[in-house]
Amino acid sequence: MSHFAKISEDNIVLQVLYIENKYILNENGEESESIGQQYLEKHNNWPANLWIKISDNNVAGIGFTWDPVEKRFWSLKPYPSWIKTSNGWNSPIGDKPGKDYVWNETNQSWDIL
């Protein structure tokens, strides 16, 4: 099965669909995103260029944002203060100090449970 994200013109994921691999294979039997996009356009009445194939290392869910420059999906921003980096969303003060900590947006701190 292959996963495709249906995105809006604003690059927001609206839906994620799974289709059988046989619908995305080219004449050499290799997976082709464009063939999958054409299949989805035909069967879902949504423009081919607004279907993005999801890879194993780049997951997507409803509400995620597609970044066409970096060719990746971004999850929802967890807190207003968090910063987007190449590793994903990060707190403004650094990594979580341990598993027993939660982010406190009001105080901009990691608080122990």
Backbone torsions as a table, in degrees:
resi	resn	phi	psi	omega
1	MET	NA	143.0	175.9
2	SER	-116.1	147.4	-177.5
3	HIS	-109.8	135.1	176.0
4	PHE	-130.2	141.6	175.9
5	ALA	-102.2	130.5	173.2
6	LYS	-89.4	119.9	-177.2
7	ILE	-114.2	155.5	175.7
8	SER	-81.0	173.5	176.0
9	GLU	-65.5	-17.0	175.9
10	ASP	-93.1	9.8	177.5
11	ASN	69.8	26.5	176.2
12	ILE	-96.9	133.7	179.5
13	VAL	-72.0	123.0	-179.5
14	LEU	-99.6	-28.4	-174.2
15	GLN	-162.1	151.8	172.8
16	VAL	-123.6	127.9	-179.9
17	LEU	-120.3	150.4	175.7
18	TYR	-111.4	129.8	176.6
19	ILE	-129.1	152.9	179.7
20	GLU	-65.9	143.0	-178.1
21	ASN	-57.1	-31.1	-177.6
22	LYS	-59.2	-21.0	-179.4
23	TYR	-87.3	-1.4	-179.5
24	ILE	-124.4	14.0	-178.1
25	LEU	-90.7	139.4	175.0
26	ASN	-85.8	-173.8	-176.4
27	GLU	-65.0	-17.2	177.4
28	ASN	-95.6	4.5	-180.0
29	GLY	78.7	17.1	179.5
30	GLU	-101.3	147.4	178.3
31	GLU	-64.7	138.3	179.4
32	SER	-135.5	118.8	179.1
33	GLU	-59.3	-41.9	-176.8
34	SER	-64.8	-34.4	176.6
35	ILE	-68.1	-40.8	175.7
36	GLY	-63.1	-39.9	178.1
37	GLN	-62.9	-42.7	179.0
38	GLN	-64.7	-40.8	177.9
39	TYR	-61.4	-46.4	-178.4
40	LEU	-67.3	-37.0	176.5
41	GLU	-61.1	-44.7	-178.5
42	LYS	-64.3	-40.2	-173.0
43	HIS	-97.5	-6.9	-178.4
44	ASN	-129.0	2.2	176.7
45	ASN	52.9	46.5	177.8
46	TRP	-136.7	135.1	-174.4
47	PRO	-52.3	138.2	-176.9
48	ALA	-56.4	-38.7	-177.3
49	ASN	-71.1	-7.7	177.9
50	LEU	-104.1	20.7	170.2
51	TRP	-116.1	125.1	-178.9
52	ILE	-119.3	127.5	177.8
53	LYS	-71.1	132.1	179.9
54	ILE	-92.3	129.8	178.3
55	SER	-95.4	169.2	-179.0
56	ASP	-62.8	-31.5	-177.7
57	ASN	-100.9	11.6	-179.5
58	ASN	-141.7	78.5	-175.5
59	VAL	-77.4	159.6	178.8
60	ALA	-144.1	151.8	175.6
61	GLY	-143.5	168.1	179.6
62	ILE	-57.3	131.2	-179.0
63	GLY	94.6	-14.5	176.4
64	PHE	-65.9	164.1	178.0
65	THR	-115.0	133.0	175.4
66	TRP	-87.0	128.6	176.9
67	ASP	-104.8	102.4	-175.7
68	PRO	-68.8	-21.2	178.6
69	VAL	-76.0	-49.4	-179.8
70	GLU	-84.5	-9.4	-179.2
71	LYS	55.9	52.0	178.3
72	ARG	-152.0	161.5	176.8
73	PHE	-97.5	143.3	175.1
74	TRP	-112.8	132.9	176.0
75	SER	-68.7	171.8	176.3
76	LEU	-61.8	143.0	178.1
77	LYS	-66.0	119.7	-173.8
78	PRO	-68.2	-34.0	-179.8
79	TYR	-145.1	149.6	-178.8
80	PRO	-57.5	-30.7	-176.0
81	SER	-83.3	-11.7	-173.7
82	TRP	-72.7	154.3	-172.1
83	ILE	-115.7	137.2	177.3
84	LYS	-82.0	125.1	175.5
85	THR	-128.1	177.1	179.7
86	SER	-64.1	-18.7	178.7
87	ASN	-94.7	3.4	-178.0
88	GLY	113.1	-157.0	-179.9
89	TRP	-83.6	134.0	179.9
90	ASN	-132.1	148.0	177.3
91	SER	-67.7	156.8	-179.6
92	PRO	-70.8	-10.7	-179.4
93	ILE	-113.7	5.4	176.4
94	GLY	114.1	-174.2	-174.6
95	ASP	-67.4	156.1	174.9
96	LYS	-61.1	127.8	-175.6
97	PRO	-72.5	-16.2	179.6
98	GLY	-178.4	170.6	-175.7
99	LYS	-68.6	-19.3	-177.3
100	ASP	-92.4	22.5	-179.3
101	TYR	-116.1	149.5	175.4
102	VAL	-130.0	152.2	-179.7
103	TRP	-78.4	132.9	176.0
104	ASN	-109.3	102.1	-176.2
105	GLU	-65.7	-36.7	-178.6
106	THR	-62.4	-46.6	-177.6
107	ASN	-93.7	-4.3	-178.3
108	GLN	54.9	52.0	-177.3
109	SER	-146.4	161.3	171.5
110	TRP	-91.4	119.4	-179.7
111	ASP	-106.6	140.2	176.6
112	ILE	-74.9	142.4	180.0
113	LEU	-66.4	NA	NA
